[in-house]
């Protein structure tokens, strides 16, 4: 990775910050992008101790914002070699309060029919359109040069949708499909495109779903672990082997269009 220019969106998140640090330690010039400027400053200060890292405020749903970030990055580091589309997430406005439709629901629990168009749009756009626009902006100079590497962050629920989160599941399925489409499209430009599909990792974003206030597992967490053969949540650093492999042109130069599950066996297990 020495002297490679790596661009990572959603970099202030737990998983992507670990990925960013690993690239920095291995000698890459790492541009970390996030919409949260305060979190970005903290991340930049922390990771600068590990290598060459600089933060850039950017909104993945605003193409002009992304183009501005690209101009700054190219001025500071040069053209992007590796793009990691890490920005994403879910929102309560696109989440039901029940796993199954309940005829007796008196309206006190949010059902599918209570989900708002705005909430669904936000979640779908953040995950899919954010990756789409970011790729348009940063892959353009890659294509012109004739080489590059794109890594998307999908999810294991792209394979089988989880209950309660229809927009997020659909968006991640779109990211996986988009990964395959891009891999074919950019093959003539020598740009490889792959994705990782993390399972359940304990992060700031999902901690209220996984743990009660007293630190015990929620009912949903217990169900998750029953259906995870390895019987635990993933550790962020356990993503790094797959990231290193898929973004290394020497080790995986013939690998493109792959969606790589990292889920402790969740997707493989039928529950029986």
CORJOMO-V558085 format. One record per residue. N is the residue number from 0. PHI is phi in whole degrees, 0 to 359 (* if undefined). OMEGA is omega in degrees with one decimal (none if undefined). D_LAST is the distance of its C-alpha to the last C-alpha in Angstrom with 2 decimals. Layout:
n->{N N}
phi->{PHI PHI}
omega->{OMEGA OMEGA}
d_last->{D_LAST D_LAST}
//
This chain:
n->{0 1 2 3 4 5 6 7 8 9 10 11 12 13 14 15 16 17 18 19 20 21 22 23 24 25 26 27 28 29 30 31 32 33 34 35 36 37 38 39 40 41 42 43 44 45 46 47 48 49 50 51 52 53 54 55 56 57 58 59 60 61 62 63 64 65 66 67 68 69 70 71 72 73 74 75 76 77 78 79 80 81 82 83 84 85 86 87 88 89 90 91 92 93 94 95 96 97 98 99 100 101 102 103 104 105 106 107 108 109 110 111 112 113 114 115 116 117 118 119 120 121 122 123 124 125 126 127 128 129 130 131 132 133 134 135 136 137 138 139 140 141 142 143 144 145 146 147 148 149 150 151 152 153 154 155 156 157 158 159 160 161 162 163 164 165 166 167 168 169 170 171 172 173 174 175 176 177 178 179 180 181 182 183 184 185 186 187 188 189 190 191 192 193 194 195 196 197 198 199 200 201 202 203 204 205 206 207 208 209 210 211 212 213 214 215 216 217 218 219 220 221 222 223 224 225 226 227 228 229 230 231 232 233 234 235 236 237 238 239 240 241 242 243 244 245 246 247 248 249 250 251 252 253 254 255 256 257 258 259 260 261 262 263 264 265 266 267 268 269 270 271}
phi->{* 305 73 290 262 246 246 232 268 63 290 281 290 302 292 288 292 292 297 298 297 295 297 296 300 271 99 283 267 252 260 260 245 198 279 272 293 295 296 295 296 297 296 300 296 290 282 298 286 262 171 271 223 220 265 223 289 202 251 291 261 232 298 297 297 293 294 296 297 299 299 293 295 294 291 277 239 116 290 298 262 229 250 248 275 256 294 171 142 247 212 301 292 243 236 278 268 227 277 230 297 241 299 268 298 269 99 282 246 293 256 305 286 266 294 266 300 297 295 294 301 300 293 296 294 302 278 268 297 300 290 298 293 298 294 305 287 271 277 302 291 299 296 296 284 88 167 163 213 236 237 266 254 265 199 295 281 288 280 224 295 280 291 78 237 296 291 295 298 295 293 289 297 295 297 297 296 297 301 294 298 297 301 289 298 269 300 286 262 60 251 272 228 223 216 252 236 295 271 264 240 282 229 299 292 247 296 287 277 264 230 282 301 273 92 282 288 284 300 294 297 298 293 301 291 296 256 249 308 278 59 200 275 284 258 310 293 282 277 293 300 292 298 299 298 291 260 260 294 283 279 224 296 252 254 206 81 262 246 260 288 226 217 65 93 303 291 277 267 275 92 237}
omega->{-176.3 177.3 175.4 176.4 -176.7 178.1 -177.5 175.8 -176.8 -168.6 -179.0 176.6 -175.6 -174.9 -176.5 177.2 176.8 177.1 180.0 -179.7 -179.3 176.8 -178.5 -179.9 -177.0 169.8 179.5 169.7 -168.5 174.5 -178.7 -177.8 176.0 178.4 -179.0 -173.9 179.7 178.4 -179.8 179.1 178.2 180.0 -179.1 -179.6 -178.8 -174.8 178.8 176.8 -177.4 -176.9 -177.7 -176.8 176.8 -177.9 179.1 177.3 -179.3 176.6 -176.2 177.1 -179.7 -174.5 179.1 177.6 178.7 179.4 176.8 177.8 179.6 179.7 179.4 -179.4 -179.7 176.3 -176.2 -171.4 -173.2 -177.0 -179.7 174.5 -177.3 177.2 175.2 178.7 -174.3 -178.6 -179.9 178.7 -179.6 179.3 -177.8 -178.5 179.7 -176.5 177.5 178.1 -176.9 177.9 -177.2 176.9 -176.4 179.8 -176.7 180.0 -177.8 -179.7 -179.5 177.8 -176.6 179.9 175.9 -176.3 178.7 -179.6 -176.2 176.6 -179.1 -179.7 179.5 177.6 -178.0 -177.3 -178.7 -178.5 -179.2 -176.3 -177.2 -176.5 176.9 177.2 -179.7 -177.0 180.0 178.3 176.5 -175.0 -172.5 179.0 -178.5 177.6 174.5 -177.8 179.4 179.8 -178.4 178.1 178.8 -173.8 179.3 176.9 177.3 175.7 176.1 -179.4 177.1 178.9 168.3 178.2 178.8 -173.8 174.7 175.7 174.3 -172.8 -174.7 -177.4 -179.8 179.1 -179.9 -178.9 179.7 173.2 177.4 178.9 178.5 179.1 178.9 178.1 179.7 179.7 -179.2 -179.2 177.9 -175.1 -174.6 -178.6 -179.8 178.6 179.9 174.7 176.7 -179.1 178.8 178.5 167.2 -179.2 -179.4 171.6 -175.4 175.9 179.0 -179.8 177.6 -175.3 -174.3 -173.6 179.3 176.2 -174.6 -174.8 171.5 -178.5 -178.8 177.7 178.4 -179.4 173.4 177.7 179.7 177.7 179.8 177.6 178.4 -176.2 175.7 -177.4 174.5 -176.2 -179.3 170.9 176.4 173.2 178.4 173.7 -176.3 -178.1 179.3 172.1 -165.6 179.6 179.8 178.7 179.4 -179.3 -172.3 -179.2 179.7 -176.2 179.7 -175.3 -177.1 -176.8 -179.6 -178.9 175.7 -179.2 -177.1 171.1 -167.4 179.4 174.8 -165.5 179.4 178.2 -175.5 -175.7 -177.7 -171.3 -179.8 -176.5 -179.5 none}
d_last->{42.80 46.44 48.38 45.49 45.51 42.10 41.58 38.65 38.16 36.50 37.60 38.07 34.35 32.55 30.61 33.53 36.07 34.31 34.30 37.97 38.95 37.46 39.46 42.55 42.27 42.09 45.33 44.46 46.47 43.92 44.57 42.31 42.23 41.22 42.52 42.78 46.10 46.14 42.74 43.87 47.03 45.18 42.79 45.74 47.62 44.75 43.75 47.37 47.47 44.95 46.66 48.07 46.35 47.82 46.50 47.13 46.56 44.98 43.19 40.71 41.43 45.16 46.23 49.67 48.18 46.12 49.20 51.23 48.72 48.72 52.52 52.57 50.00 51.90 55.09 53.62 51.34 51.58 49.27 45.51 43.81 40.22 38.87 35.75 34.78 33.20 34.48 31.92 30.05 29.20 31.48 31.28 33.24 30.35 27.62 26.70 26.56 23.74 20.25 20.93 24.32 26.00 28.84 30.33 30.63 34.34 34.51 33.96 30.56 30.61 28.94 28.53 32.07 33.49 32.56 35.79 36.78 38.25 35.07 32.94 35.72 35.96 32.31 32.09 35.47 34.90 31.86 32.87 36.62 37.14 35.71 37.67 41.00 40.66 40.00 43.02 45.20 44.22 43.38 46.82 48.73 46.01 46.46 50.22 50.10 47.66 44.84 42.22 38.63 36.37 33.08 31.21 28.70 25.78 22.43 18.71 18.75 21.00 18.01 15.97 18.21 17.70 18.83 22.50 23.87 24.56 27.65 26.28 23.19 25.58 28.06 25.78 24.65 28.41 28.98 26.61 28.36 31.70 31.02 30.67 33.72 35.81 34.93 36.44 39.33 40.42 40.08 43.81 44.63 42.77 40.47 36.89 34.26 30.73 28.25 25.84 22.76 22.23 19.15 19.89 23.21 25.31 28.48 31.36 30.10 26.78 27.68 28.30 24.80 23.23 25.74 27.86 31.61 31.49 29.09 26.05 22.68 22.37 19.67 18.46 18.49 16.42 13.71 14.19 14.01 10.82 9.29 11.76 11.13 14.89 14.94 18.18 20.15 22.02 25.73 28.08 29.64 26.37 27.02 30.30 29.37 28.00 30.96 33.43 32.11 32.01 35.42 37.18 39.11 39.87 36.37 34.58 37.50 35.74 32.58 32.64 30.39 27.28 24.75 23.37 20.15 20.62 17.59 16.15 13.25 12.20 12.82 11.04 7.57 5.43 3.80 0.00}
//
